[in-house]
Every structure is written in C-alpha cells, then in structure tokens.
Amino acid sequence: MHGDDVASAGVSVSTQIVSKATEILLDMLKVAIEKEREAARLKQSEKKQVLSGGEVTYQKLKEGGEVAMLPSFDKDDYGEFLKRAKEMDIPVAAIQEHGKENTLSLFFNVKDKEAVNAIVQDIVREKLKQPEQTERMITIEKEQVEGFQMYCSDHDIPVNFMETQNGVKCIFGAAYEKQMEAAVENFKKLHSELAKTEIDVQKDSKGKLKITFSDTEQGKKVTMNFCTKSKVERVLQERLGFSQVKAVEAANALTTKLSDQQLGYYLSGSRQLEQMAYYEKDIKFENENVLTDKFSFAKMQFQEEDTPKLTITDEPKQVQFKEYLIERETQSAFTVRGGSTVVRLDLSDRETAKKQLMDSFGMTAAKAERIIDKARKQTVVNNLLKKAKAKAALTADAIKHKKLDRGSRK
C-alpha cells in the first residue's frame, strides 16, 4: 500500500473516530442537560407547592401561581376576611396604598378566585342583615363594574358588588353616601364624554381587523390592529389622553361589537394574532441535542393558509434587551424582533418608530424610547462584522486544527 493510500485510510479512520466521539459526547451532553432540566422542573414544582392559608407576602403569593387583585376592599372588613381565608386555607396579601385610609387592595392566586369571591359575598350578606342597616346599595350595569370599582378605589371608597337577577348591586357603607353620590355623577359625566367617541371595528382591504376610536370632541382619531383589551386601554391613555377609568370604559364598550371568537381573544392576555387558527409554542423534538438547546420553536397556522409555519427563535440573541433583538441594518433603518413579530423601523423618525413599537409589541412608551436609543448606539459596520464572523465560524472545517500523519512516501 502506498504512503498516500495509508494516509487516506488514516484520515478516514480518524474522521470516523472523531465523528463517533462527537456523537458519544453529544449523547452524554443530552443526558446531562436532561438531568439539569429535570432538577430545574423539580425545583420549580417545589416552589409552586400549595401555600399555607392566611396572610403572606406578595412575593410569596407569586410563588403559588398567577396573582389576581380585588381593589377598594373595606379595611374594617379585613380582619373577618383574613379569619375566613385561614379557615379555608387560602393565602392572601393586602396592601394599603399611600393616601388611602379606608381601603385595601387584596391579592390572591387566580385559582382561589371563586373561594375569595364567596368569602366577600358572605361578609356582605351578613352586613346587610344587620338591624342598623348601615349598608346602602345602588344598581349598575354589569359592563360598568370594572370602571366603577376602579373609580371608587382611586377615591378611597370601600365597595362590594353582588350580581342579582335585576343587575349588579354596588354595596357601600352609609358613611360614604355623599362620596358615592359624587362618584355616580362623575361616572355619568364620563359616559356623556364617551358618547362623543365613535368606536368601530372593520376589516381593511387585506381582511385584517382594525379598531378605530374617533374622539369628535378633541378632533383626534386612533386606529390600531385588532389586539387585547389591555393594549387598547394603554393606547387610549397614551394617544387620546384618556384617564385610566375612561380608557377602561371605552375598551369595555367595544365588547358589544365583537363576535364570541373575537371576544375570547380580546379579553385574554394573549398576544397572538387574531387571524391565527393554530399556535403551539415551545415545541420539543425527539432528536434534540445540545445544538438545539439554545433555540426555541413555535408552530403556527393562519386561517387563510393550508400549510403550518415553524418559527425559530435564537434565545442567546434575545437577551440583548430582555425579550427583544435589536439590529441596526443601515444608517436610517433598524429591525426589532420579539417572539414571532418582526418590525423594520425608520431611525430618523423617532415618534413614528416609538408608536410602531408600542402598537406591535404592546410595550410602554418608556421601553420603546430605550430600544430606539440602543439601536442608535449600534454601528452598521460592527453589525456586518459580527454577521461575517458568525458565518465564518459555521462554515469552518471541524478538524482543520488536527495534525494528520500522511505516512511514509518512500
């Protein structure tokens, strides 16, 4: 056998050994990673164990799962509420906000919502049975409960609500009768202002739903893609100058114009597109290894398309600014990626870029400003160099640093 043949055979065997060693190493890494994941899962499940009933800190409450809040709760009733919460083994937290002497904000886990509601209703019923008749009540529309409760919370008026066949009863102490009269008048005034706001939901030329609010009194108009209620409230406050209560009432008024399917998305906390027929995130594959560990995969299908799409998110890049990847492409343009959403923006038009970021990602004005500032600090040359280096690393020969023995050439 010639020296070249021996060398070729040696290279082939070496390559096979390297390949097999790499395969074994990947399998070992996969086992190690799976063990780490399992340990993390166990640690997380331990954190989410059922908390003991009674008063806990807000941070401790968050460990038990998603947290909900009941505003404008009568401070005088908290002792009785806490006693019953302990008996029912329900963890709760209470915060008295600055400047509010009469009311508390109650926090509890979403899974305990029905139990908390039952306790509150029971306390209210007992107070209504008192011979002194210290409690008063008014009837309001069900759609107005959220906004009215928010108004009462802002003005330190303790209230409770009870749904009956004749509507929702707002119950309050006789000592707050004058404040309640003022609250009702102000709420009527707010709704007379909203009567001058035209609310519309229509599909554009491409078939996508658009929400439009036209404030005829201010002469202002805002149009946005169909989105969640929480985003609508934020946009109305920032773009039309609505108060929080007015924004909530306007957003609630929109619910009467939506179908059941649209309403389900509108009232959710989801950021998925209205046109999406199917969505599954954090997809796992049977042959996962260390090479895919730093990527997340999501599968989605739009209603007008027959073929599902697979999106790939590079997790290391996302940490550049929390969940967003910011990249300056030219002197006047930059791209922001977050999840499956990609937006290309004009760096020379700061206000428009800010509004597009807020509408596309549901972020605050302050966060949009920070993202624009981060894009301005980037240079096009450095970004191009980073891309070139990354590409070169991917195409490099895996064994180029190996010294090969080509054998004797005698």
C-alpha distance (Angstrom), angle and dihedral (degrees) to the residues before:
residue distance angle dihedral
M1 . . .
H2 3.79 . .
G3 3.77 123.4 .
D4 3.83 91.3 -112.2
D5 3.80 90.9 51.6
V6 3.79 90.4 49.5
A7 3.78 90.1 48.3
S8 3.81 91.6 48.9
A9 3.79 91.2 49.5
G10 3.79 89.7 47.4
V11 3.81 91.8 51.6
S12 3.81 90.7 47.5
V13 3.81 93.0 50.7
S14 3.81 91.7 43.9
T15 3.79 90.5 50.4
Q16 3.82 90.8 50.0
I17 3.81 90.7 48.9
V18 3.81 91.8 48.6
S19 3.80 90.3 47.1
K20 3.83 92.4 48.9
A21 3.79 91.5 45.2
T22 3.80 89.9 51.1
E23 3.81 90.6 49.6
I24 3.82 91.3 50.8
L25 3.81 90.8 46.2
L26 3.80 91.4 51.5
D27 3.81 90.7 49.5
M28 3.80 90.3 50.6
L29 3.80 90.8 48.0
K30 3.80 90.6 48.5
V31 3.82 90.7 54.1
A32 3.80 91.2 46.8
I33 3.81 92.1 48.1
E34 3.80 91.4 48.6
K35 3.81 89.8 51.8
E36 3.79 90.4 51.0
R37 3.79 90.8 48.9
E38 3.78 91.8 49.1
A39 3.81 90.4 50.1
A40 3.82 89.9 49.7
R41 3.81 90.6 49.2
L42 3.79 91.5 51.0
K43 3.79 90.8 47.9
Q44 3.80 90.6 50.1
S45 3.81 92.7 48.2
E46 3.80 89.8 51.0
K47 3.80 89.3 53.7
K48 3.80 90.6 52.5
Q49 3.76 95.7 52.3
V50 3.77 115.7 132.1
L51 3.80 109.7 -77.8
S52 3.77 119.9 -133.2
G53 3.80 114.6 -99.6
G54 3.76 123.8 -99.8
E55 3.78 133.3 44.5
V56 3.82 118.0 -9.7
T57 3.79 134.6 161.3
Y58 3.79 119.4 -87.5
Q59 3.82 90.6 -115.3
K60 3.81 90.8 52.9
L61 3.79 89.7 48.3
K62 3.82 90.5 56.2
E63 3.80 89.3 59.0
G64 3.81 88.3 64.2
G65 3.81 93.2 60.4
E66 3.80 139.4 -91.5
V67 3.81 113.5 0.1
A68 3.83 127.7 -137.8
M69 3.80 129.1 -169.0
L70 3.80 135.8 -141.3
P71 3.83 110.5 -162.1
S72 3.80 130.3 -159.8
F73 3.83 96.4 30.0
D74 3.80 115.3 166.8
K75 3.80 109.5 -104.0
D76 3.83 90.3 -147.7
D77 3.82 90.4 60.5
Y78 3.80 95.9 50.4
G79 3.81 95.3 89.6
E80 3.81 91.6 56.4
F81 3.79 91.6 42.6
L82 3.82 92.2 52.0
K83 3.81 91.8 48.2
R84 3.82 91.7 55.0
A85 3.82 92.4 42.9
K86 3.81 89.2 57.0
E87 3.81 91.1 49.3
M88 3.82 90.2 51.8
D89 3.85 92.2 43.1
I90 3.81 93.4 -119.5
P91 3.83 118.2 150.4
V92 3.83 114.3 -139.6
A93 3.79 139.6 171.3
A94 3.80 128.2 -155.4
I95 3.80 129.2 -159.2
Q96 3.78 125.8 -170.1
E97 3.76 106.3 -152.7
H98 3.78 122.1 -137.4
G99 3.79 113.0 -84.4
K100 3.81 94.6 15.9
E101 3.79 114.3 111.1
N102 3.80 99.3 167.0
T103 3.79 106.6 40.7
L104 3.80 141.9 56.2
S105 3.78 133.9 -164.1
L106 3.80 110.3 -127.5
F107 3.81 119.4 -149.8
F108 3.80 125.7 -164.2
N109 3.80 141.0 151.4
V110 3.80 116.0 -79.5
K111 3.81 90.6 -124.9
D112 3.83 88.3 62.8
K113 3.80 94.7 50.3
E114 3.81 96.0 108.4
A115 3.81 92.4 47.3
V116 3.82 92.3 49.0
N117 3.79 90.5 48.4
A118 3.82 90.1 51.1
I119 3.83 91.3 52.4
V120 3.80 92.3 49.4
Q121 3.80 92.8 47.2
D122 3.79 91.3 49.0
I123 3.81 91.7 52.0
V124 3.82 90.2 49.1
R125 3.81 93.0 50.2
E126 3.79 91.4 51.5
K127 3.80 91.2 50.2
L128 3.81 90.3 51.0
K129 3.80 89.8 55.2
Q130 3.79 92.7 56.5
P131 3.84 111.4 117.6
E132 3.82 92.3 -132.9
Q133 3.80 90.0 64.4
T134 3.79 90.8 -143.8
E135 3.80 91.4 161.0
R136 3.81 125.4 85.5
M137 3.79 130.2 -168.7
I138 3.78 141.8 -162.8
T139 3.82 130.0 -171.7
I140 3.79 120.6 -120.5
E141 3.80 136.2 173.0
K142 3.81 116.2 -87.4
E143 3.83 91.1 -124.6
Q144 3.82 89.9 57.2
V145 3.81 97.6 55.1
E146 3.81 95.9 90.8
G147 3.80 95.7 49.6
F148 3.82 94.9 40.4
Q149 3.80 92.3 49.2
M150 3.81 89.2 49.9
Y151 3.82 90.5 51.0
C152 3.83 91.6 49.9
S153 3.79 90.4 48.3
D154 3.82 91.2 52.9
H155 3.83 89.8 51.1
D156 3.83 95.9 44.0
I157 3.82 95.7 -114.7
P158 3.84 113.3 147.5
V159 3.82 110.3 -134.7
N160 3.79 139.5 167.3
F161 3.79 129.3 -167.0
M162 3.77 130.3 -142.3
E163 3.80 123.8 -175.8
T164 3.81 116.0 -137.3
Q165 3.79 136.0 169.3
N166 3.80 89.5 -93.2
G167 3.80 96.5 51.4
V168 3.80 136.6 -80.1
K169 3.80 117.5 -36.5
C170 3.80 117.4 -145.5
I171 3.83 107.4 -153.1
F172 3.80 123.0 -161.4
G173 3.79 139.4 158.3
A174 3.79 121.3 -86.4
A175 3.80 88.5 -122.1
Y176 3.83 88.9 68.8
E177 3.79 97.0 50.0
K178 3.82 95.2 113.9
Q179 3.82 92.7 45.8
M180 3.81 89.3 49.5
E181 3.80 91.6 51.9
A182 3.80 88.9 53.6
A183 3.82 90.3 46.5
V184 3.81 91.9 53.3
E185 3.82 92.0 48.7
N186 3.80 92.5 48.6
F187 3.79 90.8 47.6
K188 3.81 90.5 52.1
K189 3.80 89.1 50.3
L190 3.81 90.6 50.7
H191 3.80 90.9 53.0
S192 3.81 91.9 48.5
E193 3.84 86.6 55.8
L194 3.81 90.7 48.8
A195 3.80 89.2 52.8
K196 3.82 85.6 70.0
T197 3.80 90.8 56.8
E198 3.81 116.6 88.4
I199 3.81 114.1 -147.1
D200 3.79 120.4 -163.4
V201 3.82 138.3 171.2
Q202 3.79 117.4 -165.2
K203 3.79 140.9 149.6
D204 3.79 118.2 -109.3
S205 3.82 125.6 -137.5
K206 3.82 90.0 -78.7
G207 3.80 93.2 52.3
K208 3.81 96.0 -107.2
L209 3.79 119.5 137.2
K210 3.80 116.7 -112.7
I211 3.81 127.2 -168.5
T212 3.80 117.6 -148.1
F213 3.82 128.7 -169.3
S214 3.80 115.5 -173.4
D215 3.81 115.9 -171.6
T216 3.80 102.1 -160.6
E217 3.81 92.4 -174.7
Q218 3.82 93.1 57.6
G219 3.79 94.4 31.7
K220 3.81 89.5 -127.6
K221 3.79 130.2 132.6
V222 3.79 132.4 -171.0
T223 3.81 127.1 -170.5
M224 3.79 123.5 -170.7
N225 3.78 139.4 170.5
F226 3.79 114.7 -94.7
C227 3.81 105.6 -80.7
T228 3.79 144.0 150.1
K229 3.79 123.5 -57.3
S230 3.80 92.4 -113.5
K231 3.80 90.5 57.9
V232 3.81 92.1 48.1
E233 3.82 89.6 53.8
R234 3.79 91.7 51.2
V235 3.82 94.1 47.3
L236 3.82 92.0 49.3
Q237 3.79 91.1 52.3
E238 3.79 94.4 46.8
R239 3.81 100.8 37.5
L240 3.82 103.6 31.5
G241 3.80 99.0 27.2
F242 3.81 94.2 -121.3
S243 3.79 118.7 165.2
Q244 3.80 115.7 -114.9
V245 3.81 92.3 -103.5
K246 3.81 92.9 46.9
A247 3.81 90.9 48.7
V248 3.82 90.7 51.1
E249 3.81 92.1 50.0
A250 3.81 92.2 47.2
A251 3.80 91.4 48.7
N252 3.82 90.0 49.0
A253 3.82 90.5 51.0
L254 3.80 88.2 60.5
T255 3.82 91.5 62.6
T256 3.81 91.2 75.8
K257 3.81 90.3 62.8
L258 3.81 97.4 52.9
S259 3.79 133.1 89.7
D260 3.81 119.9 -122.1
Q261 3.81 91.2 -101.6
Q262 3.81 92.7 48.9
L263 3.80 91.2 44.7
G264 3.81 91.9 54.9
Y265 3.79 90.8 58.2
Y266 3.81 94.9 38.2
L267 3.82 92.9 56.9
S268 3.79 94.4 43.3
G269 3.78 127.8 88.8
S270 3.80 90.1 -124.8
R271 3.80 123.8 125.1
Q272 3.80 94.6 -160.8
L273 3.76 119.0 127.3
E274 3.79 119.2 -95.1
Q275 3.80 90.4 -129.1
M276 3.81 93.3 56.8
A277 3.81 115.2 114.3
Y278 3.80 96.6 -179.0
Y279 3.81 134.8 17.3
E280 3.80 131.9 173.4
K281 3.79 122.7 171.1
D282 3.82 133.0 -165.8
I283 3.80 93.9 30.2
K284 3.82 114.4 -168.6
F285 3.81 124.8 -150.3
E286 3.80 127.7 -150.4
N287 3.83 93.1 -129.1
E288 3.81 97.1 47.1
N289 3.81 116.3 150.4
V290 3.77 140.4 167.1
L291 3.81 90.7 -74.5
T292 3.82 92.3 64.7
D293 3.79 95.8 37.2
K294 3.81 93.4 94.3
F295 3.80 94.2 51.4
S296 3.80 131.3 75.8
F297 3.80 123.5 -152.5
A298 3.80 130.8 -153.1
K299 3.79 129.9 -174.5
M300 3.79 121.5 -150.6
Q301 3.78 140.2 165.6
F302 3.78 128.1 -164.2
Q303 3.79 121.2 -140.1
E304 3.80 94.7 -117.5
E305 3.84 94.3 48.5
D306 3.80 130.0 76.7
T307 3.81 98.0 -158.4
P308 3.83 122.6 69.3
K309 3.81 119.0 -130.3
L310 3.79 129.0 -135.5
T311 3.80 118.4 -148.5
I312 3.80 123.4 -163.5
T313 3.80 121.9 -155.7
D314 3.79 121.3 -164.0
E315 3.82 103.6 -139.7
P316 3.85 97.6 -164.1
K317 3.80 91.0 57.0
Q318 3.78 92.9 48.4
V319 3.78 93.1 64.2
Q320 3.79 91.1 69.1
F321 3.80 87.4 93.7
K322 3.78 106.8 2.3
E323 3.82 105.9 -85.9
Y324 3.82 97.2 -8.4
L325 3.81 131.2 87.6
I326 3.82 112.0 -150.7
E327 3.80 120.6 -164.6
R328 3.80 128.5 173.1
E329 3.82 106.3 -146.8
T330 3.82 102.0 176.0
Q331 3.79 136.9 2.3
S332 3.81 90.5 -87.4
A333 3.82 105.0 26.7
F334 3.80 137.0 63.1
T335 3.80 136.9 174.5
V336 3.80 128.7 -136.4
R337 3.80 120.7 -163.5
G338 3.78 125.0 -168.8
G339 3.80 121.0 166.9
S340 3.83 106.7 -46.0
T341 3.81 93.7 -22.4
V342 3.81 120.5 99.7
V343 3.81 122.7 -177.9
R344 3.82 127.1 -176.2
L345 3.79 112.7 -155.0
D346 3.79 141.0 -171.0
L347 3.80 109.5 -114.8
S348 3.81 92.2 -162.2
D349 3.83 92.8 60.3
R350 3.80 102.8 60.1
E351 3.82 98.6 173.8
T352 3.81 94.8 50.2
A353 3.82 91.3 45.3
K354 3.80 90.2 50.8
K355 3.82 93.2 51.1
Q356 3.82 91.7 46.9
L357 3.80 91.3 52.0
M358 3.81 91.6 48.8
D359 3.81 93.1 48.4
S360 3.83 96.4 42.1
F361 3.81 98.8 45.3
G362 3.82 103.1 20.9
M363 3.81 91.3 -122.5
T364 3.80 128.2 149.4
A365 3.80 123.6 -98.1
A366 3.82 90.4 -111.4
K367 3.81 92.7 54.5
A368 3.82 91.5 47.4
E369 3.82 89.0 52.8
R370 3.82 91.1 52.2
I371 3.81 92.2 49.9
I372 3.82 91.2 51.4
D373 3.81 89.9 49.8
K374 3.81 90.8 51.2
A375 3.81 90.2 50.8
R376 3.83 90.8 51.1
K377 3.82 91.0 53.5
Q378 3.81 91.6 56.4
T379 3.81 120.9 88.8
V380 3.79 124.5 -141.9
V381 3.82 92.2 -135.6
N382 3.81 93.9 55.1
N383 3.80 91.7 47.6
L384 3.82 91.0 51.6
L385 3.82 91.0 48.6
K386 3.81 91.1 51.2
K387 3.80 90.6 51.8
A388 3.82 91.8 48.9
K389 3.81 92.7 49.5
A390 3.81 91.7 48.3
K391 3.80 91.0 50.1
A392 3.79 92.3 48.1
A393 3.80 91.6 50.8
L394 3.81 91.7 52.6
T395 3.82 94.1 51.6
A396 3.82 96.3 44.3
D397 3.82 118.7 119.4
A398 3.80 109.1 -102.3
I399 3.86 93.5 -140.7
K400 3.81 100.6 32.8
H401 3.81 91.2 117.8
K402 3.82 93.0 54.8
K403 3.84 116.1 108.2
L404 3.83 106.6 -134.4
D405 3.82 122.8 -151.7
R406 3.78 104.5 -139.6
G407 3.83 92.6 -171.3
S408 3.75 129.1 -131.6
R409 3.80 119.9 -32.4
K410 3.82 94.0 -163.1
